[in-house]
Amino acid sequence: IESYSRWIADARGLTRTTEADRIRHAKELLAFLGARGRTLASATPWDVDAYFAENSSRWCRLSLRTVTSWLKDFLSFAAQMHWCDRRLALSIVAPRIYPQEGLPYHAPWEKIVEMLRASAKDRTRRGRRAYAILMLLATYGVRSSEVVRLSLDDIDWRKETIFFTRSKGGRSQTLRLIPAVGEAILRYIRHARHNESGFRNLFLRADAPYAAIRSGVVYATVRKALEGVGVESAHLGPHCIRHSFATHHVNSGRSLK
């Protein structure tokens, strides 16, 4: 795993999030093989089939295609290192993705506005944190990981700017801090954030230990908020708001760029 991790960083140049996802799935495959009394050297295509048969119900078809790509990559690397038979990677077949199957899902913008209004009424610690997160997602169309990475230092209150480190492409952006977003963040910091924790991350856990939140918290926050206003979709995570944001702006006459 350590060798594969170094190879990903050196040869692939992937983001830390993508690297972590690939490593996690490689570890899961190795753990599965170990539970069956197999090593990489002794594993067969039937063992790999068994892994997907046991785990594929956790993923939609698009996610399954991604996982198959990652594991083919891992097993190809392992074959190059002479740790396993090269046929293991060749035995993995990705699911067929049909035309328009991967089109983005989104909620009507009216529902996003309704969601924000409903969230603003919750004055609890979690409620104030949720409102600040939802405002960031709906105002800037950012990804959950980009919200998680925000720190107190990324906001310049005097210049009224906010700095985002993008998850893809290695880009960074400094954008204007919209007043309504700034107010939501300020209310969270003043009334809900455990500022005595010493963490510089903007969003912290609501309960001890007060460490930085993870993407799962953002996903759960968004899902609860969208379900609360009656949005029905197979995917109710942060990407639903991201695609709603994009659709709304394109429909309003703005360019895709």
CYANA upper distance limits for C-alpha pairs under 8 A (distance plus 0.5 A):
  1 ILE  CA      5 SER  CA      6.49
  1 ILE  CA     23 ILE  CA      7.56
  1 ILE  CA     26 ALA  CA      8.15
  1 ILE  CA     27 LYS  CA      7.92
  2 GLU  CA      6 ARG  CA      6.77
  3 SER  CA      7 TRP  CA      6.68
  4 TYR  CA      8 ILE  CA      6.62
  4 TYR  CA     23 ILE  CA      8.41
  4 TYR  CA     74 PHE  CA      7.84
  4 TYR  CA     77 PHE  CA      7.82
  5 SER  CA      9 ALA  CA      6.83
  5 SER  CA     19 GLU  CA      7.83
  5 SER  CA     23 ILE  CA      7.38
  6 ARG  CA     10 ASP  CA      6.58
  7 TRP  CA     11 ALA  CA      6.01
  7 TRP  CA     12 ARG  CA      7.76
  8 ILE  CA     12 ARG  CA      5.45
  8 ILE  CA     13 GLY  CA      7.07
  8 ILE  CA     14 LEU  CA      7.37
  8 ILE  CA     19 GLU  CA      7.33
  9 ALA  CA     13 GLY  CA      5.57
  9 ALA  CA     14 LEU  CA      6.79
  9 ALA  CA     19 GLU  CA      8.07
 14 LEU  CA     18 THR  CA      6.78
 14 LEU  CA     19 GLU  CA      6.63
 15 THR  CA     19 GLU  CA      6.60
 15 THR  CA    167 SER  CA      7.43
 15 THR  CA    168 LYS  CA      7.48
 15 THR  CA    170 GLY  CA      7.96
 16 ARG  CA     20 ALA  CA      6.46
 17 THR  CA     21 ASP  CA      6.81
 17 THR  CA    167 SER  CA      8.12
 18 THR  CA     22 ARG  CA      6.80
 19 GLU  CA     23 ILE  CA      6.70
 20 ALA  CA     24 ARG  CA      6.56
 21 ASP  CA     25 HIS  CA      6.88
 22 ARG  CA     26 ALA  CA      6.73
 22 ARG  CA     70 TRP  CA      6.45
 22 ARG  CA     71 LEU  CA      8.21
 23 ILE  CA     27 LYS  CA      6.65
 24 ARG  CA     28 GLU  CA      6.75
 25 HIS  CA     29 LEU  CA      6.73
 25 HIS  CA     67 VAL  CA      8.03
 25 HIS  CA     70 TRP  CA      8.28
 25 HIS  CA     71 LEU  CA      7.75
 26 ALA  CA     30 LEU  CA      6.79
 26 ALA  CA     71 LEU  CA      7.06
 26 ALA  CA     74 PHE  CA      7.24
 27 LYS  CA     31 ALA  CA      6.55
 28 GLU  CA     32 PHE  CA      6.61
 29 LEU  CA     33 LEU  CA      6.73
 29 LEU  CA     51 TYR  CA      7.50
 30 LEU  CA     34 GLY  CA      6.58
 30 LEU  CA     39 THR  CA      8.12
 30 LEU  CA     40 LEU  CA      8.03
 31 ALA  CA     35 ALA  CA      6.70
 32 PHE  CA     36 ARG  CA      7.03
 32 PHE  CA     51 TYR  CA      7.32
 33 LEU  CA     37 GLY  CA      6.88
 33 LEU  CA     38 ARG  CA      5.42
 33 LEU  CA     39 THR  CA      6.76
 33 LEU  CA     40 LEU  CA      8.09
 33 LEU  CA     43 ALA  CA      7.79
 33 LEU  CA     47 ASP  CA      7.66
 34 GLY  CA     38 ARG  CA      5.67
 34 GLY  CA     39 THR  CA      6.79
 38 ARG  CA     42 SER  CA      6.34
 38 ARG  CA     43 ALA  CA      6.27
 39 THR  CA     43 ALA  CA      6.39
 40 LEU  CA     83 TRP  CA      6.76
 40 LEU  CA     84 CYS  CA      5.77
 41 ALA  CA     83 TRP  CA      6.11
 41 ALA  CA     84 CYS  CA      4.95
 41 ALA  CA     85 ASP  CA      7.39
 42 SER  CA     84 CYS  CA      7.82
 43 ALA  CA     47 ASP  CA      6.64
 43 ALA  CA     48 VAL  CA      8.24
 43 ALA  CA     84 CYS  CA      7.90
 43 ALA  CA     88 LEU  CA      8.34
 44 THR  CA     48 VAL  CA      7.28
 44 THR  CA     88 LEU  CA      7.00
 45 PRO  CA     49 ASP  CA      6.68
 45 PRO  CA     87 ARG  CA      7.85
 45 PRO  CA     88 LEU  CA      5.87
 45 PRO  CA     91 SER  CA      6.39
 45 PRO  CA     92 ILE  CA      8.43
 46 TRP  CA     50 ALA  CA      6.62
 47 ASP  CA     51 TYR  CA      6.84
 48 VAL  CA     52 PHE  CA      7.05
 48 VAL  CA     88 LEU  CA      7.92
 48 VAL  CA     92 ILE  CA      8.21
 49 ASP  CA     53 ALA  CA      6.60
 49 ASP  CA     92 ILE  CA      8.36
 50 ALA  CA     54 GLU  CA      6.64
 51 TYR  CA     55 ASN  CA      6.68
 52 PHE  CA     56 SER  CA      5.61
 53 ALA  CA     57 SER  CA      8.36
 55 ASN  CA     59 TRP  CA      8.40
 56 SER  CA     60 CYS  CA      8.49
 56 SER  CA     64 LEU  CA      7.25
 59 TRP  CA     63 SER  CA      5.99
 59 TRP  CA     64 LEU  CA      6.09
 60 CYS  CA     64 LEU  CA      6.52
 61 ARG  CA     65 ARG  CA      6.72
 61 ARG  CA     95 PRO  CA      7.23
 61 ARG  CA     97 ILE  CA      7.85
 62 LEU  CA     66 THR  CA      7.05
 62 LEU  CA     97 ILE  CA      7.71
 62 LEU  CA    102 GLY  CA      7.68
 63 SER  CA     67 VAL  CA      6.76
 64 LEU  CA     68 THR  CA      6.62
 64 LEU  CA     94 ALA  CA      7.92
 64 LEU  CA     95 PRO  CA      7.73
 65 ARG  CA     69 SER  CA      6.77
 65 ARG  CA     94 ALA  CA      5.73
 65 ARG  CA     95 PRO  CA      6.42
 66 THR  CA     70 TRP  CA      6.82
 67 VAL  CA     71 LEU  CA      6.67
 68 THR  CA     72 LYS  CA      6.51
 68 THR  CA     92 ILE  CA      7.18
 68 THR  CA     93 VAL  CA      7.73
 68 THR  CA     94 ALA  CA      6.29
 69 SER  CA     73 ASP  CA      6.71
 69 SER  CA     94 ALA  CA      7.83
 70 TRP  CA     74 PHE  CA      6.79
 71 LEU  CA     75 LEU  CA      6.52
 71 LEU  CA     89 ALA  CA      8.00
 72 LYS  CA     76 SER  CA      6.42
 72 LYS  CA     88 LEU  CA      8.50
 72 LYS  CA     89 ALA  CA      5.22
 72 LYS  CA     90 LEU  CA      7.88
 72 LYS  CA     92 ILE  CA      7.13
 73 ASP  CA     77 PHE  CA      6.76
 73 ASP  CA     89 ALA  CA      7.94
 74 PHE  CA     78 ALA  CA      6.71
 75 LEU  CA     79 ALA  CA      6.58
 75 LEU  CA     84 CYS  CA      8.07
 75 LEU  CA     86 ARG  CA      7.96
 75 LEU  CA     88 LEU  CA      7.10
 75 LEU  CA     89 ALA  CA      5.69
 76 SER  CA     80 GLN  CA      6.80
 76 SER  CA     86 ARG  CA      7.04
 76 SER  CA     89 ALA  CA      6.12
 77 PHE  CA     81 MET  CA      6.89
 78 ALA  CA     82 HIS  CA      6.78
 78 ALA  CA     83 TRP  CA      5.71
 78 ALA  CA     84 CYS  CA      6.52
 79 ALA  CA     83 TRP  CA      6.09
 79 ALA  CA     84 CYS  CA      5.54
 79 ALA  CA     85 ASP  CA      6.38
 79 ALA  CA     86 ARG  CA      5.53
 80 GLN  CA     86 ARG  CA      8.42
 84 CYS  CA     88 LEU  CA      8.00
 86 ARG  CA     90 LEU  CA      7.37
 87 ARG  CA     91 SER  CA      6.42
 88 LEU  CA     92 ILE  CA      7.60
 97 ILE  CA    101 GLU  CA      6.99
 97 ILE  CA    102 GLY  CA      8.25
104 PRO  CA    240 CYS  CA      8.45
104 PRO  CA    243 HIS  CA      6.82
105 TYR  CA    233 SER  CA      8.27
105 TYR  CA    235 HIS  CA      7.90
105 TYR  CA    240 CYS  CA      6.49
105 TYR  CA    243 HIS  CA      7.00
105 TYR  CA    244 SER  CA      8.21
106 HIS  CA    240 CYS  CA      5.47
106 HIS  CA    241 ILE  CA      7.19
106 HIS  CA    242 ARG  CA      8.44
106 HIS  CA    243 HIS  CA      5.82
106 HIS  CA    244 SER  CA      5.11
106 HIS  CA    247 THR  CA      8.13
107 ALA  CA    111 LYS  CA      7.05
107 ALA  CA    112 ILE  CA      7.56
107 ALA  CA    231 VAL  CA      7.30
107 ALA  CA    240 CYS  CA      7.24
107 ALA  CA    241 ILE  CA      7.74
107 ALA  CA    244 SER  CA      6.09
108 PRO  CA    112 ILE  CA      7.34
108 PRO  CA    244 SER  CA      7.29
109 TRP  CA    113 VAL  CA      6.83
109 TRP  CA    244 SER  CA      6.85
109 TRP  CA    245 PHE  CA      8.04
109 TRP  CA    248 HIS  CA      6.82
110 GLU  CA    114 GLU  CA      6.66
111 LYS  CA    115 MET  CA      6.48
111 LYS  CA    226 LEU  CA      8.45
111 LYS  CA    229 VAL  CA      7.30
111 LYS  CA    231 VAL  CA      7.71
112 ILE  CA    116 LEU  CA      6.82
112 ILE  CA    138 ALA  CA      8.03
112 ILE  CA    226 LEU  CA      8.24
112 ILE  CA    241 ILE  CA      7.92
112 ILE  CA    244 SER  CA      8.38
113 VAL  CA    117 ARG  CA      6.81
114 GLU  CA    118 ALA  CA      6.69
114 GLU  CA    229 VAL  CA      7.39
115 MET  CA    119 SER  CA      6.61
115 MET  CA    225 ALA  CA      6.61
115 MET  CA    226 LEU  CA      6.88
115 MET  CA    228 GLY  CA      7.97
115 MET  CA    229 VAL  CA      6.50
116 LEU  CA    120 ALA  CA      6.64
116 LEU  CA    131 TYR  CA      7.44
116 LEU  CA    134 LEU  CA      7.44
116 LEU  CA    135 MET  CA      7.60
117 ARG  CA    121 LYS  CA      7.45
118 ALA  CA    122 ASP  CA      8.01
119 SER  CA    127 GLY  CA      7.26
119 SER  CA    130 ALA  CA      7.68
119 SER  CA    131 TYR  CA      5.98
119 SER  CA    225 ALA  CA      7.63
120 ALA  CA    127 GLY  CA      8.15
120 ALA  CA    128 ARG  CA      7.91
120 ALA  CA    131 TYR  CA      6.36
122 ASP  CA    127 GLY  CA      5.29
122 ASP  CA    128 ARG  CA      7.11
123 ARG  CA    127 GLY  CA      6.10
123 ARG  CA    128 ARG  CA      6.28
124 THR  CA    128 ARG  CA      6.60
124 THR  CA    192 ALA  CA      8.00
125 ARG  CA    129 ARG  CA      6.82
125 ARG  CA    188 TYR  CA      8.07
125 ARG  CA    191 HIS  CA      7.72
125 ARG  CA    192 ALA  CA      5.00
125 ARG  CA    193 ARG  CA      7.94
125 ARG  CA    206 ALA  CA      7.23
126 ARG  CA    130 ALA  CA      6.44
126 ARG  CA    192 ALA  CA      7.94
126 ARG  CA    206 ALA  CA      6.78
127 GLY  CA    131 TYR  CA      6.64
128 ARG  CA    132 ALA  CA      6.82
128 ARG  CA    184 ALA  CA      7.97
128 ARG  CA    187 ARG  CA      7.54
128 ARG  CA    188 TYR  CA      5.74
128 ARG  CA    191 HIS  CA      8.49
128 ARG  CA    192 ALA  CA      7.05
129 ARG  CA    133 ILE  CA      6.76
129 ARG  CA    185 ILE  CA      8.44
129 ARG  CA    188 TYR  CA      6.17
129 ARG  CA    192 ALA  CA      7.50
129 ARG  CA    193 ARG  CA      8.34
129 ARG  CA    203 PHE  CA      7.80
130 ALA  CA    134 LEU  CA      6.56
130 ALA  CA    221 THR  CA      6.62
131 TYR  CA    135 MET  CA      6.53
131 TYR  CA    184 ALA  CA      7.28
132 ALA  CA    136 LEU  CA      6.85
132 ALA  CA    181 VAL  CA      7.38
132 ALA  CA    184 ALA  CA      5.52
132 ALA  CA    185 ILE  CA      5.80
132 ALA  CA    188 TYR  CA      7.38
133 ILE  CA    137 LEU  CA      6.83
133 ILE  CA    147 VAL  CA      7.74
133 ILE  CA    218 VAL  CA      7.88
134 LEU  CA    138 ALA  CA      6.51
134 LEU  CA    222 VAL  CA      7.57
135 MET  CA    139 THR  CA      6.27
135 MET  CA    181 VAL  CA      6.37
135 MET  CA    184 ALA  CA      7.98
136 LEU  CA    140 TYR  CA      6.35
136 LEU  CA    141 GLY  CA      7.90
136 LEU  CA    142 VAL  CA      7.77
136 LEU  CA    147 VAL  CA      8.00
136 LEU  CA    181 VAL  CA      7.04
137 LEU  CA    141 GLY  CA      5.52
137 LEU  CA    142 VAL  CA      5.93
137 LEU  CA    143 ARG  CA      7.70
137 LEU  CA    144 SER  CA      8.28
137 LEU  CA    147 VAL  CA      8.33
137 LEU  CA    238 PRO  CA      7.70
137 LEU  CA    241 ILE  CA      7.12
137 LEU  CA    242 ARG  CA      7.23
138 ALA  CA    241 ILE  CA      6.64
138 ALA  CA    242 ARG  CA      7.48
138 ALA  CA    245 PHE  CA      6.68
139 THR  CA    181 VAL  CA      8.20
139 THR  CA    245 PHE  CA      8.12
140 TYR  CA    245 PHE  CA      8.42
141 GLY  CA    241 ILE  CA      7.56
141 GLY  CA    242 ARG  CA      5.10
141 GLY  CA    243 HIS  CA      8.18
141 GLY  CA    245 PHE  CA      6.26
141 GLY  CA    246 ALA  CA      7.68
142 VAL  CA    146 GLU  CA      6.79
142 VAL  CA    147 VAL  CA      7.60
142 VAL  CA    242 ARG  CA      6.98
143 ARG  CA    147 VAL  CA      7.12
143 ARG  CA    167 SER  CA      8.14
143 ARG  CA    238 PRO  CA      7.21
143 ARG  CA    239 HIS  CA      7.35
143 ARG  CA    242 ARG  CA      7.60
144 SER  CA    148 VAL  CA      6.75
144 SER  CA    215 SER  CA      6.31
144 SER  CA    218 VAL  CA      6.69
144 SER  CA    219 TYR  CA      7.92
144 SER  CA    238 PRO  CA      6.56
144 SER  CA    239 HIS  CA      8.43
145 SER  CA    149 ARG  CA      6.68
145 SER  CA    167 SER  CA      7.36
145 SER  CA    214 ARG  CA      8.43
145 SER  CA    215 SER  CA      6.41
146 GLU  CA    150 LEU  CA      7.06
146 GLU  CA    164 PHE  CA      7.04
146 GLU  CA    165 THR  CA      6.82
146 GLU  CA    166 ARG  CA      6.63
146 GLU  CA    167 SER  CA      6.89
148 VAL  CA    201 ASN  CA      8.39
148 VAL  CA    202 LEU  CA      8.40
148 VAL  CA    203 PHE  CA      7.37
148 VAL  CA    212 ALA  CA      8.16
148 VAL  CA    213 ILE  CA      6.98
148 VAL  CA    214 ARG  CA      6.72
148 VAL  CA    215 SER  CA      6.85
148 VAL  CA    218 VAL  CA      8.34
149 ARG  CA    165 THR  CA      8.07
149 ARG  CA    201 ASN  CA      7.49
149 ARG  CA    202 LEU  CA      8.49
150 LEU  CA    154 ASP  CA      6.80
150 LEU  CA    163 PHE  CA      8.44
150 LEU  CA    164 PHE  CA      7.50
150 LEU  CA    201 ASN  CA      6.61
150 LEU  CA    202 LEU  CA      6.16
150 LEU  CA    203 PHE  CA      8.06
151 SER  CA    155 ILE  CA      8.12
151 SER  CA    200 ARG  CA      5.96
151 SER  CA    201 ASN  CA      4.63
151 SER  CA    202 LEU  CA      5.00
151 SER  CA    203 PHE  CA      8.26
152 LEU  CA    200 ARG  CA      6.12
152 LEU  CA    201 ASN  CA      6.61
152 LEU  CA    202 LEU  CA      5.65
153 ASP  CA    200 ARG  CA      7.90
154 ASP  CA    162 ILE  CA      6.20
154 ASP  CA    163 PHE  CA      5.43
154 ASP  CA    164 PHE  CA      7.78
155 ILE  CA    160 GLU  CA      7.97
155 ILE  CA    161 THR  CA      6.49
155 ILE  CA    162 ILE  CA      5.09
155 ILE  CA    163 PHE  CA      6.91
155 ILE  CA    177 LEU  CA      8.48
156 ASP  CA    160 GLU  CA      6.05
156 ASP  CA    161 THR  CA      5.76
156 ASP  CA    162 ILE  CA      6.84
157 TRP  CA    161 THR  CA      7.29
160 GLU  CA    176 ARG  CA      6.61
160 GLU  CA    177 LEU  CA      5.55
160 GLU  CA    178 ILE  CA      8.32
161 THR  CA    174 THR  CA      6.92
161 THR  CA    175 LEU  CA      6.02
161 THR  CA    176 ARG  CA      4.98
161 THR  CA    177 LEU  CA      5.02
162 ILE  CA    174 THR  CA      6.10
162 ILE  CA    175 LEU  CA      5.89
162 ILE  CA    176 ARG  CA      6.72
162 ILE  CA    177 LEU  CA      5.94
163 PHE  CA    172 SER  CA      7.79
163 PHE  CA    173 GLN  CA      6.21
163 PHE  CA    174 THR  CA      4.85
163 PHE  CA    175 LEU  CA      6.87
164 PHE  CA    172 SER  CA      6.23
164 PHE  CA    173 GLN  CA      5.78
164 PHE  CA    174 THR  CA      6.87
164 PHE  CA    175 LEU  CA      8.47
165 THR  CA    170 GLY  CA      8.06
165 THR  CA    171 ARG  CA      7.01
165 THR  CA    172 SER  CA      5.10
165 THR  CA    173 GLN  CA      7.14
166 ARG  CA    170 GLY  CA      6.64
166 ARG  CA    171 ARG  CA      5.91
166 ARG  CA    172 SER  CA      6.04
166 ARG  CA    173 GLN  CA      8.00
167 SER  CA    171 ARG  CA      8.32
177 LEU  CA    181 VAL  CA      7.37
177 LEU  CA    182 GLY  CA      6.79
178 ILE  CA    182 GLY  CA      6.73
179 PRO  CA    183 GLU  CA      6.59
180 ALA  CA    184 ALA  CA      6.80
181 VAL  CA    185 ILE  CA      6.75
182 GLY  CA    186 LEU  CA      6.56
183 GLU  CA    187 ARG  CA      6.65
184 ALA  CA    188 TYR  CA      6.82
185 ILE  CA    189 ILE  CA      6.68
186 LEU  CA    190 ARG  CA      6.53
187 ARG  CA    191 HIS  CA      6.29
187 ARG  CA    192 ALA  CA      7.96
188 TYR  CA    192 ALA  CA      5.45
188 TYR  CA    193 ARG  CA      6.39
189 ILE  CA    193 ARG  CA      5.33
189 ILE  CA    194 HIS  CA      8.37
189 ILE  CA    195 ASN  CA      7.87
192 ALA  CA    206 ALA  CA      8.42
193 ARG  CA    203 PHE  CA      7.91
193 ARG  CA    204 LEU  CA      7.27
193 ARG  CA    206 ALA  CA      8.09
194 HIS  CA    204 LEU  CA      7.89
194 HIS  CA    206 ALA  CA      8.42
194 HIS  CA    210 TYR  CA      7.51
195 ASN  CA    199 PHE  CA      8.15
197 SER  CA    210 TYR  CA      6.86
197 SER  CA    211 ALA  CA      8.45
199 PHE  CA    211 ALA  CA      7.57
199 PHE  CA    212 ALA  CA      7.92
201 ASN  CA    212 ALA  CA      6.42
202 LEU  CA    212 ALA  CA      8.29
203 PHE  CA    212 ALA  CA      6.56
203 PHE  CA    213 ILE  CA      6.63
204 LEU  CA    210 TYR  CA      6.32
204 LEU  CA    211 ALA  CA      6.01
204 LEU  CA    212 ALA  CA      4.89
204 LEU  CA    213 ILE  CA      5.66
205 ARG  CA    209 PRO  CA      7.75
205 ARG  CA    210 TYR  CA      5.57
205 ARG  CA    211 ALA  CA      6.26
205 ARG  CA    212 ALA  CA      6.58
205 ARG  CA    213 ILE  CA      5.90
206 ALA  CA    210 TYR  CA      7.32
213 ILE  CA    217 VAL  CA      6.82
214 ARG  CA    218 VAL  CA      7.67
215 SER  CA    219 TYR  CA      6.78
216 GLY  CA    220 ALA  CA      6.62
217 VAL  CA    221 THR  CA      6.55
218 VAL  CA    222 VAL  CA      6.70
218 VAL  CA    238 PRO  CA      7.64
219 TYR  CA    223 ARG  CA      6.60
219 TYR  CA    237 GLY  CA      5.53
219 TYR  CA    238 PRO  CA      6.42
220 ALA  CA    224 LYS  CA      6.61
220 ALA  CA    237 GLY  CA      7.94
221 THR  CA    225 ALA  CA      6.75
222 VAL  CA    226 LEU  CA      6.56
222 VAL  CA    236 LEU  CA      7.42
222 VAL  CA    237 GLY  CA      6.16
222 VAL  CA    238 PRO  CA      6.51
223 ARG  CA    227 GLU  CA      6.53
223 ARG  CA    236 LEU  CA      5.54
223 ARG  CA    237 GLY  CA      6.00
223 ARG  CA    238 PRO  CA      8.43
224 LYS  CA    228 GLY  CA      6.54
225 ALA  CA    229 VAL  CA      7.35
226 LEU  CA    230 GLY  CA      7.03
226 LEU  CA    231 VAL  CA      5.90
226 LEU  CA    236 LEU  CA      7.23
227 GLU  CA    231 VAL  CA      5.91
227 GLU  CA    232 GLU  CA      7.60
227 GLU  CA    236 LEU  CA      8.36
231 VAL  CA    236 LEU  CA      8.50
232 GLU  CA    236 LEU  CA      8.30
235 HIS  CA    240 CYS  CA      7.21
236 LEU  CA    240 CYS  CA      6.29
237 GLY  CA    241 ILE  CA      7.90
238 PRO  CA    242 ARG  CA      6.83
239 HIS  CA    243 HIS  CA      6.52
240 CYS  CA    244 SER  CA      6.57
241 ILE  CA    245 PHE  CA      6.47
242 ARG  CA    246 ALA  CA      6.84
243 HIS  CA    247 THR  CA      6.50
244 SER  CA    248 HIS  CA      6.45
245 PHE  CA    249 HIS  CA      6.81
246 ALA  CA    250 VAL  CA      6.68
247 THR  CA    251 ASN  CA      6.50
248 HIS  CA    252 SER  CA      6.63
249 HIS  CA    253 GLY  CA      7.13
249 HIS  CA    254 ARG  CA      6.15
250 VAL  CA    254 ARG  CA      5.49
250 VAL  CA    255 SER  CA      6.67
250 VAL  CA    256 LEU  CA      6.95
